[in-house]
């Protein structure tokens, strides 16, 4: 069975753009994940723990035959391979991958809630999600994504980002292309 999945990516440590591109490359290389489309990249102010660098955020759409649990394992391994550590809640990170939507299902597991529980109140998620899924309707909120976006108080802190000329071309390194893809769950 095939599932449409929306995943939020964020980075605010080191070469933020390269971390996003490495994570996307690893998603593309996974044998049970088909990359469909990505939003623009947005630069956003941090939320929660605010004493940190701005984030680069985006949303990608993938199609997968993986179960939600196995997809979560795959995204967490991608985070690990990209140098993610979990030291401070909402703190700095090389990469963060959050499963936002899995088809139109409501999923409650010990370490996974879908739809992502805080996504509806975060402009750094709603803005790129609206770009790739403009017809989304949140049935439990009885609102379209456009209505949700209009009601967000912090959308001014979300702006389109474009790479510096030296960062425009992303070539996967041997580290991101070969070493990082090992050990990703494939079933």
FENDARA-V54733 format. One record per residue. N is the residue number from 1. RES is the residue in three letters. SS is DSSP state (H for helix, E for strand, C for the rest). PSI is psi in radians with two decimals (* if undefined). Layout:
# FENDARA-V54733
n=N res=RES ss=SS psi=PSI
n=N res=RES ss=SS psi=PSI
This chain:
# FENDARA-V54733
n=1 res=UNK ss=C psi=2.50
n=2 res=UNK ss=C psi=2.44
n=3 res=UNK ss=E psi=2.42
n=4 res=UNK ss=E psi=2.21
n=5 res=UNK ss=E psi=2.43
n=6 res=UNK ss=E psi=2.17
n=7 res=UNK ss=E psi=2.27
n=8 res=UNK ss=E psi=2.40
n=9 res=UNK ss=E psi=2.48
n=10 res=UNK ss=E psi=2.59
n=11 res=UNK ss=E psi=2.46
n=12 res=UNK ss=C psi=0.35
n=13 res=UNK ss=C psi=2.39
n=14 res=UNK ss=C psi=-2.48
n=15 res=UNK ss=C psi=1.56
n=16 res=UNK ss=H psi=-0.74
n=17 res=UNK ss=H psi=-0.79
n=18 res=UNK ss=H psi=-0.66
n=19 res=UNK ss=H psi=-0.75
n=20 res=UNK ss=H psi=-0.81
n=21 res=UNK ss=H psi=-0.63
n=22 res=UNK ss=H psi=-0.76
n=23 res=UNK ss=H psi=-0.73
n=24 res=UNK ss=H psi=-0.74
n=25 res=UNK ss=H psi=-0.73
n=26 res=UNK ss=H psi=-0.65
n=27 res=UNK ss=H psi=-0.77
n=28 res=UNK ss=H psi=-0.60
n=29 res=UNK ss=H psi=-0.23
n=30 res=UNK ss=C psi=2.30
n=31 res=UNK ss=C psi=-0.31
n=32 res=UNK ss=C psi=0.33
n=33 res=UNK ss=E psi=2.16
n=34 res=UNK ss=E psi=2.09
n=35 res=UNK ss=E psi=2.26
n=36 res=UNK ss=E psi=-1.04
n=37 res=UNK ss=E psi=2.77
n=38 res=UNK ss=E psi=2.72
n=39 res=UNK ss=C psi=3.09
n=40 res=UNK ss=C psi=2.92
n=41 res=UNK ss=C psi=2.35
n=42 res=UNK ss=E psi=2.44
n=43 res=UNK ss=E psi=2.30
n=44 res=UNK ss=E psi=2.63
n=45 res=UNK ss=C psi=2.58
n=46 res=UNK ss=C psi=2.66
n=47 res=UNK ss=C psi=2.54
n=48 res=UNK ss=C psi=-1.71
n=49 res=UNK ss=C psi=1.76
n=50 res=UNK ss=C psi=-0.15
n=51 res=UNK ss=C psi=1.16
n=52 res=UNK ss=C psi=2.94
n=53 res=UNK ss=C psi=2.72
n=54 res=UNK ss=C psi=2.69
n=55 res=UNK ss=E psi=2.69
n=56 res=UNK ss=E psi=2.25
n=57 res=UNK ss=E psi=2.65
n=58 res=UNK ss=E psi=2.97
n=59 res=UNK ss=E psi=2.40
n=60 res=UNK ss=E psi=2.67
n=61 res=UNK ss=E psi=2.25
n=62 res=UNK ss=E psi=2.83
n=63 res=UNK ss=E psi=2.35
n=64 res=UNK ss=E psi=2.70
n=65 res=UNK ss=C psi=-0.02
n=66 res=UNK ss=C psi=2.62
n=67 res=UNK ss=C psi=2.84
n=68 res=UNK ss=H psi=-0.74
n=69 res=UNK ss=H psi=-0.78
n=70 res=UNK ss=H psi=-0.63
n=71 res=UNK ss=H psi=-0.72
n=72 res=UNK ss=H psi=-0.77
n=73 res=UNK ss=H psi=-0.73
n=74 res=UNK ss=H psi=-0.76
n=75 res=UNK ss=H psi=-0.63
n=76 res=UNK ss=H psi=-0.62
n=77 res=UNK ss=H psi=-0.64
n=78 res=UNK ss=H psi=-0.78
n=79 res=UNK ss=H psi=-0.81
n=80 res=UNK ss=H psi=-0.79
n=81 res=UNK ss=H psi=-0.46
n=82 res=UNK ss=C psi=0.19
n=83 res=UNK ss=C psi=0.29
n=84 res=UNK ss=C psi=2.31
n=85 res=UNK ss=C psi=2.69
n=86 res=UNK ss=C psi=1.38
n=87 res=UNK ss=C psi=-0.76
n=88 res=UNK ss=C psi=2.24
n=89 res=UNK ss=C psi=2.27
n=90 res=UNK ss=C psi=0.35
n=91 res=UNK ss=C psi=-3.03
n=92 res=UNK ss=C psi=2.59
n=93 res=UNK ss=C psi=2.57
n=94 res=UNK ss=C psi=-0.73
n=95 res=UNK ss=C psi=2.54
n=96 res=UNK ss=E psi=2.23
n=97 res=UNK ss=E psi=2.10
n=98 res=UNK ss=E psi=2.21
n=99 res=UNK ss=E psi=2.01
n=100 res=UNK ss=E psi=-0.92
n=101 res=UNK ss=E psi=2.48
n=102 res=UNK ss=E psi=1.75
n=103 res=UNK ss=C psi=-2.37
n=104 res=UNK ss=C psi=0.49
n=105 res=UNK ss=C psi=2.64
n=106 res=UNK ss=C psi=2.09
n=107 res=UNK ss=E psi=2.24
n=108 res=UNK ss=E psi=1.98
n=109 res=UNK ss=E psi=2.98
n=110 res=UNK ss=C psi=-0.77
n=111 res=UNK ss=C psi=0.43
n=112 res=UNK ss=E psi=2.12
n=113 res=UNK ss=E psi=2.20
n=114 res=UNK ss=E psi=2.25
n=115 res=UNK ss=C psi=2.65
n=116 res=UNK ss=C psi=2.24
n=117 res=UNK ss=C psi=-0.53
n=118 res=UNK ss=C psi=0.08
n=119 res=UNK ss=H psi=-0.59
n=120 res=UNK ss=H psi=-0.31
n=121 res=UNK ss=H psi=0.16
n=122 res=UNK ss=C psi=1.99
n=123 res=UNK ss=H psi=-0.54
n=124 res=UNK ss=H psi=-0.21
n=125 res=UNK ss=H psi=-0.83
n=126 res=UNK ss=H psi=-0.67
n=127 res=UNK ss=H psi=-0.94
n=128 res=UNK ss=H psi=-0.53
n=129 res=UNK ss=H psi=-0.71
n=130 res=UNK ss=H psi=-0.56
n=131 res=UNK ss=H psi=-0.71
n=132 res=UNK ss=H psi=-0.23
n=133 res=UNK ss=C psi=1.12
n=134 res=UNK ss=C psi=-0.31
n=135 res=UNK ss=C psi=0.16
n=136 res=UNK ss=C psi=2.35
n=137 res=UNK ss=E psi=2.11
n=138 res=UNK ss=E psi=1.72
n=139 res=UNK ss=C psi=-0.66
n=140 res=UNK ss=C psi=-0.42
n=141 res=UNK ss=C psi=-0.23
n=142 res=UNK ss=C psi=0.77
n=143 res=UNK ss=E psi=2.60
n=144 res=UNK ss=E psi=2.85
n=145 res=UNK ss=H psi=-0.54
n=146 res=UNK ss=H psi=-0.68
n=147 res=UNK ss=H psi=-0.70
n=148 res=UNK ss=H psi=-0.77
n=149 res=UNK ss=H psi=-0.82
n=150 res=UNK ss=H psi=-0.55
n=151 res=UNK ss=H psi=-0.17
n=152 res=UNK ss=C psi=2.32
n=153 res=UNK ss=C psi=-0.39
n=154 res=UNK ss=C psi=0.38
n=155 res=UNK ss=H psi=-0.30
n=156 res=UNK ss=H psi=-0.44
n=157 res=UNK ss=H psi=0.13
n=158 res=UNK ss=E psi=2.02
n=159 res=UNK ss=E psi=2.56
n=160 res=UNK ss=E psi=2.40
n=161 res=UNK ss=C psi=2.50
n=162 res=UNK ss=C psi=2.49
n=163 res=UNK ss=C psi=2.69
n=164 res=UNK ss=C psi=2.70
n=165 res=UNK ss=H psi=-0.67
n=166 res=UNK ss=H psi=-0.37
n=167 res=UNK ss=H psi=-0.11
n=168 res=UNK ss=C psi=-0.74
n=169 res=UNK ss=C psi=2.08
n=170 res=UNK ss=C psi=2.07
n=171 res=UNK ss=C psi=2.09
n=172 res=UNK ss=C psi=2.37
n=173 res=UNK ss=C psi=2.91
n=174 res=UNK ss=H psi=-0.62
n=175 res=UNK ss=H psi=-0.84
n=176 res=UNK ss=H psi=-0.55
n=177 res=UNK ss=H psi=-0.73
n=178 res=UNK ss=H psi=-1.01
n=179 res=UNK ss=H psi=-0.73
n=180 res=UNK ss=C psi=-0.48
n=181 res=UNK ss=C psi=-0.24
n=182 res=UNK ss=C psi=2.66
n=183 res=UNK ss=C psi=0.10
n=184 res=UNK ss=C psi=2.36
n=185 res=UNK ss=C psi=2.47
n=186 res=UNK ss=C psi=0.12
n=187 res=UNK ss=C psi=*
